[in-house]
Amino acid sequence: MDPIAVHALADKYDVPALRECAAQQFSGNEVCGKKFGGLTTKEAQLIVEAHYSRCVKCDSALGRLICSYVVKTGLVKELRFTNLAARFPCLVSDVFWIARVAGGKLW
């Protein structure tokens, strides 16, 4: 089972330790079989859709991690981010928190 699916189950059944474990599994040097620096904005979009299309809460460990990837790939600068933001309100909230940690900067 992939970390996003495990996180969604942990969220559904309120198992915090499992949520954190799923986030740790996702946060390795590779995402989707590629080195982090090699992710395209399209791959970042697919990760966003996979995570935020499930029943997730805002400000989860995995959501923050995914949003840090979204910011680093440059997806937030693209029109498709606007479409994702309209579909997934928690994405906007999580990106906001990433910006706050970065001193208000998204890139």
ABEGO torsion letter per residue (X at the ends): XBAAAAAAAAAAAGBAAAAAAAAAAAABABBGGBBAAABBAAAAAAAAAAAAABBBBBGBAAAAAAAAAAAAAGAAABAAAAAAAAABAAAAAAAAAAAAAAGGBAX
